Amino acid sequence: ERLRQPDTKNGFVLDGYPRNIHQADELESALMKDSHTIDKVINLEADQEIIIQRLAGRRLCSGCQANYHIKNMPPKKEGICDHCQGKLYQRIDDNEKTIKNRLKIYKDQTLSLIDYYSEGNKLLRVTANEEAQVVLKIILEQLNDYNKIPARD
């Protein structure tokens, strides 16, 4: 239903979906009914150690739900939200053991989507070990190359 809204007419981004071949097939069928297609799928690839560091370092504000990271985007005062002074907390599923399990599930269930979207020449593989701004620049360059649009800063 969301993809039938007027603001998706010129495009949309899905994050974390589909997660398996069955969902991808259902998505393709649903999109075809509304004359939409998947143009590109971006697969961010990072070393397991980096993924664990990034996810385990995430913190949320208990008040306004603002996002922080203990290394990459720390609050001005440790453990306190810059916006509402709420206490920061770590989500239960952002501990190393749970993250490793999530990576195993990804490998078992989601990794097959790489072949699925590669077959239609829809997959953009992006090494995501670098800082966020570097990775974003790489993504935009690859999308610009795909769209034949000059890169913008």
URRA-V668240 format. One record per residue. PHI is phi in radians with two decimals (NA if undefined). Layout:
BEGIN
PHI
PHI
END
This chain:
BEGIN
NA
-1.08
-1.30
-1.58
-1.27
-1.00
-1.26
-1.70
-0.96
-1.69
2.38
-2.80
-2.15
-1.87
-2.09
1.41
-2.55
-1.36
-1.93
-2.69
-1.07
-1.01
-1.12
-1.12
-1.09
-1.11
-1.09
-1.01
-1.10
-1.12
-1.16
-1.06
-1.07
-1.87
1.05
-1.78
-2.46
-1.55
-1.46
-2.50
-2.11
-1.76
-1.86
-1.48
-1.97
-2.41
-1.12
-1.00
-1.08
-1.20
-1.04
-1.09
-1.06
-1.17
-1.26
-1.21
-1.56
-1.21
-2.41
-2.12
-1.42
-1.24
-1.64
-1.79
1.15
-1.09
-1.68
-2.43
-2.47
-1.08
-1.90
-1.47
-2.67
-1.29
-1.27
-1.11
-2.07
-0.92
1.40
-2.17
-1.17
-1.17
-1.54
-2.14
1.12
-1.23
-1.38
-1.52
-2.43
-1.78
-1.07
-1.01
-1.49
-1.79
-1.74
-1.01
-1.09
-1.17
-1.08
-1.07
-1.15
-1.08
-1.16
-1.14
-1.07
-1.00
-1.07
-1.27
-1.93
-1.80
-0.98
-1.10
-1.16
-1.08
-1.16
-0.99
-1.49
-1.18
-1.01
-1.62
0.96
-1.81
-1.58
-1.90
-1.69
-2.20
-1.26
-2.01
-1.35
-1.39
-1.11
-0.95
-1.14
-1.20
-1.12
-1.04
-1.06
-1.10
-1.05
-1.09
-1.10
-1.16
-1.18
-1.11
-1.08
-1.11
-1.51
1.03
-1.87
-0.99
-1.10
-1.98
-1.45
END
